Amino acid sequence: MTAVGPLDAMFLLGESREQPMHVGGLMLFELPEGAGRDHVFPEGTRDFVSRLYHDILDAPQVNPVFSQRVRNRALDLGYWSWEQDDAIDLEYHVRLSGLARPGRYRELFELTSRLHGTLLDRHRPLWEIHLIEGVEGRRFGVYSKIHHSMIDGVTALKWMQDTLTTDPTKTGMPATYALPAKSSSGVAPGLPTASELLTALGRTPGRAASAVGGTARMLADIAGLTPVGLKSLVNEHSAVAFQAPRTIFNQSITGARRFAAQSWPIERLEKVRAITGATLNDVLLAMCSGALRNYLLEQNALPDKPLTAMVPVSLRGKDDAPGGGNALSTLIADLATDEADPERRIKRITASTTYSKGVLSGLSPLQNLMVGALGFAVAGPSAVLPGVAGLTNPPYNLVISNVPGPAESPLYWNRSRLLGMYPASIVMNGQALNISVTSYDHQLHFGLVGCRRTVPHLQRLLTHLETSLSELENIH
């Protein structure tokens, strides 16, 4: 039995039917030569994906991270812990689905939306994989989801990369759940383990994870911060911390989701970076900022004050072995959506992120972890208290996450070329929109997730992202 870490416990405590707390992603593959014919809905596609489905079900092993389930029984006095499931049912966790004709991306994203909106069963290990056949153009999809209490986005990508190869002829490759176990605690160097966090406080796992708000206080205690020091860190880790205006994104949500995705060449953003002197991530934020501005103008809902975004910052190094748990800090960026001029907008964004990164660089690993907990905990009241969302100003307006993807390309899984990988993350009460991005094969792959009711016409944000990037490219 392993104690659930404090930050990980927040994702368990905050979960409800309206806000599932799993992260996921959609990978799009091209069938290998000879696997199907070039007409819509080819039977060869069905045969290939069906065989692949049965092959991965025959996995000789399940990685321990994917065979653990959470336990929080009354008998345990509220202790949160992980225990191994010795009778895992792979046919429950791995599923085969087919698209309705004609199998366009529209139908693929609609199916992904429905799958992403359903809760994971807490009586079982908290993950699912869906192979999706019938995508037009000799393609198929793989949608996967795993509870955020188990891994963070960086780790999820590392697991995924370990299933891929640059060899287009290789077969017999496993799915993520069947990867060999690695000898790693899953904690980035310099960060405490869950047990060390609890021991440092002299508390039991149950008490440590008794409330979302208590997590930040607990981490402050461990870091040796006084109440004044905690308040100072909250206020200073960003120049615009917790000053966000109310928007249509910061209202109550339902359990239904909408997913939209698209890819852009990294080369286009690199040209903007060279023109402006900003970082690539700042260009990405500016691209999102312009899109959000135009989207809200279209809805007649743009506030006078600028929107802000919470941006997760991974505390894991490039060479850290993938493992369970979360190792995240956060910063809050000024998106400057009140600024019409794209050049002035990106300058403000760059100034904001530079300030925040400077503050984070001066903190210890443990204090950075505490900031990560604060970034999620401050959204807690709206997330867990009925009727609060939309009544007060939010700490930030949305989450924008950029997770570096595999450096090598192209990559293959069982002879099928990976064309795109689109992250799908979490939305919460008071935080109805999430934009996540990853890189692969000289492209940035955007995955947008929104509440189906609160964020109308989510797919229009894709058009606005293109418009925003074009505006940035015209800066001289």
N, C-alpha and C positions, 0 to 999 in steps of 0.2 A: 504494500500500500504506500502511495506517494502523496504527500500533501500538495494540494492545488495552490500555486503561487498567488499572491495578492492581486496582481494585475490580471492574471488569468481568471481569477474568481469574479472579477468585475463583469466579464462577458457572460458568465453563468448567472450572476445575480440580476443582471439587467435584461435577461431574455424574457419575452412574452410572445403571445400569438401575433401581436402587432409588430414586434421587432425581433425576428430571428437573429441570432448572433453568430452566424457562420460566414466565412469568406469562401469565395469560389472563383471559378474561371471557366471560360469556354475556349477550347483549342480547336482549330479548324485544320483538317488534314486533307491532302490530295491522295487519291488512291494510286497505288503503284501500277505500272504498265501491265496491261492484261487482266486487271481485276474487274473491269466493267466496260460497258459499251458507251459511246458518246451520245446517248439520247437521254431525255429527262427520266429520272427515276429508274436507272438501269438495274436490272436484276443482279448483275455482277456485283454491284455495290452492296446489295443486301447479303449476298453470299459471303463476300469478303468480311464485312463487319460482323456478321453472325458468327463466322468461324473465329474471328479475333476475340469476340465476347466469350466464347466457350474456352478458348485457349487461356485467357487470363483468369478465368474462374478456376482453372486447374493449378493455381499457384501452389507450390510445395510449402510455402511459408507465408506468414503475415508478420510484417514488421511490428515490434512491440508497441510503437507509438500508435499504430492503427488498430491494435487489439485491446486498448485500454478504454474503460468506460468510467464515467464519473459516478461517485457515490456520495449521497447526502441524506442518510436515513435518520429518522427520529431516534433510533437506537444509538446512533453515533453522536447524539447531542449537537447536531448541526455541523459536524466536521465535514469539510470538503476534501475529497481524496480521489486518486485514480486507482483503479484495480484492473487486473487483467481479465479479459473475457476468454475463457478457455474453450468456448464452444461458439466462436464467431461464425455467423451465417453469411457467407460471401454472396449467395444468391439474393439476399436482401439488400446488401450494400452496393452490389454491382448490377446495373440494369441496362436493358437493351430497349431503345425507343426508335420509332420511325416517324418521319415528318409527313404531314399531309401534302398532297400534290399542290403546287409544283415543286415544293422543297426549296423555296427561295430563302434568302437571309431573313426576310420578314418572318417567315414561319419558324425559322431556327431561333431567332431572338424571342419570339413569342413563347416558344416552348421553354427556353432558358428562363424567361421571366416567371413562368409558373413554377418551375422547379426551384428557383431561387427564393420564392416566397413561402415555401413550406418548411416547417420545423423539423429538425433532426430528432430522432427518438432517443431520449436520455437513458432508456433501458439497454441501449446498445452502444457500441463505439460510435462516436459522433462524426461520421463521414459517409458520403455516397459518391459513386461514379456512374455516369450515364453515357453509354455509347449511343450516338444518334445517327441513324442511317437515313438515306434518301435525300441528302443535300444535293441540289443540282450542280452540274459541272464536275461530276465524278469526285465528289467530296463527302466527308463525314465529319461529325463533331464529337468531341468528348467534353461533357460538362461535369465538373467535380466540385464538391463543396465539403468543407471541414470546419468544425466549430472553432471560433477564434480563441477559445480558451486552450486549445491544443497547440496551435502554431500561429506565428505571425506571417505576414505576406512574404517576407524575404525567405523564410524557411520553406514556405510552400513552393516558391519558385525553385529553390535548390533541390527539393525532392523531385519536382517535375523534371528538372534538367538531368537528373540522374537516370531517368527512364529513356532519355533520348540519345541519339548517336549521330555522328556525321557520316556514317557508313550507310549508303542507300540500299545495301543488299542484306543487312543484318536482320535476322528474325529471332523469335523466341524471347523478345524483350518484355519485361514485366510491367505491370502498372505500379503506381507509387506505393500502394499498400503492401506490395510483395518485395520491395527492395530489402537487401540484407541490412541487418542492424549494424550500427556503427557505435563504437565506444566513445560516446560524448554525452555530457550532461545536458546539452542543448542550451547552455547558458553562455553568453558571450564572456570572454576573459575580463576579469575585474568586476563582474556583477555577482551579487549573492544568489545562491540557490534559494528555492522556496523554503527549504528547511532552515537555512541560515537566517533568512528574514524572520521566520517565526521564532527561532531560538534567540535572536537578538532582542526580541520584544518580550520573551518569556511568555508567549501566548500560544494557545492551541489553534490549529487551523480553523476551527469553527468560529472562534471569536475573531480571529484575524480577518475573516471574510464575512463578518456579520452584516456589513452595510457598505454600500458603494462609497458614501462620503467618508467612512472611516478609513478607507484604504490610503488616501492621501495623508491623513493625519498619522497613520501607522508608519508610512514611509518617512515622514518628516521626523518622527521619533527615532527611527533607526539611524537616519542621517545626522542626528544630533542637532537638528534645527529647533530653535525656540519658536513660539508662535509669531514673534516679530519677524524672524528669519524666514518662516514659511510664507507669511504675507508678502515680504519683500521679493521672494523668488517668484511668487505668483504674478506680481505686478511687473517685474523687470524682465522676465524671460522673453517678453515681446513688447515692442513699443505700442502695439495696439491691442494688448491682451484684454479680452473680455469687454470690448467696447462695440460690439457688432450691433447693427440696427435690426429691427424686425423685418422679415421678408416672408414671402409665400412659402419658402423652404423651411421655415422655422415654426411649423404648426404641428398639430397632432397627425398621426399617420394611421393607415390601415395595414393589414397584413399582406395585401397584394402588391406586387412589384412590377416595374417595367424596366427592361434592360435594353440598352442600345450600345452599339460598338462600331468603331471605324479606325482605320490606320492612316498615319501620315508619315511621309519620308522624313527621317531625322535630318537629312541634308537641308531641308527647308528651314528647320529651326536653327541649325548650325549657322546658316547665313545670317539670320536675325541676331544670333549671339555675337557674330563677328562685327556686325554693324553697330550694335548697342553696347558691347562690352559686358553684357549681362552673362550669367551662367545659363547653361541649357535648362536647368530647372526653373530659373526665373522666366525664361522665354515661355516655358510650358505654362507657368502660372499666369503670365500675361495673355497667352492664348485663351486660357480658361476665363480670365477676367473679362476680356472683350466679348466672349460668347455669352457669359452671364449677363453682362450689361445689355447686350442687344436682345437677349431672351426676355429679360425683365421689362425692357422698354416695350417690347411686343405685347406683353401682358399688362402694360400700363401699371407696373408694380415696382419700378426702380426707386429705392429709397434715396434720400438726399445724402445720407452718410455712406461711406464706402463699405462694401462687404469685406469680411475677413474669412480666411480659411485656416483650419487646423491642418498642419502638414506633419505626418509621422516621420520620424527620423530613426533609422535603424541603428542599434548599438552593436550590431554584429559586424565582424570583419569579413573581408572577402574569402578568407580561408577557413572560417569557422565551420565545423561540421554541422550539418542540419540536425536538429533535435526538437523536442517539444518545448512549449511555453513561448512567451513573448519577451522580447528585449527591445523596447521602443522608448524613445523620447519624443517630444513634439515641439513644434514652434507654431506661432500664429502669425500669418502673413497678411499685410494690408493689400487687398486686391485693387484698390484705387478705382472702383467702378463708378465713382462720382466724376471721374476725369474722362472727357470725351476724346482727348488727343492720345493716340496710342504710344507715342514717344514719351510723353510726360508720365503716362500710366506705368510703363515698364520701369522708368527710373524710380518711381515711388515704390514699386514692388521690390526692386533690387535693394533699395535703401532699407526696407523693412526686413527682408530676409538676412541681409548682411548683419544688421544689428542683432537679430535673434540668434544667428549662428555664433556671433561673438560671445553672447551671454552663455550659450550652451557649452562652448569650448572651454569656459572657465570653471565648469562644474565637474565634480567627481562623477565616476560612473554611477554610483548609487544615487546622487542627486539628479543625474539625468534620467534615471529610471523613475524617480519620484515625479519629475516634470511630465514624463510619459503618463503616469497614473493621473496626474492633475488634468492633463489634456482630455482624458476620457471622463474623469470623475466630475468635472465642472458641468458636463452635459447631463449628469445624473438626475437632478431634480425633475427636469422636463421629461426624461425618459421613463422614470419609475413612478411619478406621482400623477394620477389622473387629473386632467383638466388644466395642468400647468403650462403645457406647450402652447406658445403663441401669446401668452398673457404678459410675459416679461421679456426684456431684451436677452437674446441668446449670447453665450460666451463667444461663439463664432458662428458663421452662417452655413458652412459645409466643410467636409473633409476632402482634400485633394492629395492623393498619394501617388508617388512616382517610385516604382520599384525596378531597379536595373534587372534586365533579363539576361539570357545567355549571350556570351560574347561571340560564340561560334555560330556559323550559319552556312548553308541551310542544315536543318536538323531533321531526323527521321525517327519514326516509331514503327517498327515492324514493316519496313520498306515504304511507309506512307510519309510523304513530305509534310512537315509542319508549315502551314501558310500563315497562321496568325494565332495569337494568344491574348485573350481579352479578359482582364480581371473583373470580378464581380464582388463588391464589398458590402458593407453594412450601412443601413440607414436606421435612424431612431426617431422616436417622438421628439419633435423640435429640431431634427436634423434629417430632413426628408430627401436629400440629394447627396450622392457620393460620386466623385470622379476619381477613378484609379487608372494608372497608366503603367505600362511596362514596355521594354524595348526588345526587339528581336529582328534580325535580318535587315538591318538598316531602316527599320520602321519603328514608330511609336504607336502602340496599340492601346486605344482608349476604351475603357469599359465604364459606362454610365449606369448607375442604379438609382431609381427614384421610386417613391410611393406612387402607386398608380393613380390615386385620387388627388394627392396634394400637389404633385408636379405634373401639370397638364402638358401633353404633347412633348414628352421628353425627347423624342427623336429629333425635334427641331434644333436642339442644342448641337447636334452634329453639323448641321448647316451653318450655325453661328460660329462653331469652332473653325470651320474653313474660312469664313469671312474674316474672323479675327486674325488668323494667321496671315491672310493676304494683306490686311492692313499693316501688320508688323513688318512684312516684307517690303512695304512701300516707304518705310522710314529711311530718310537720307541723312 
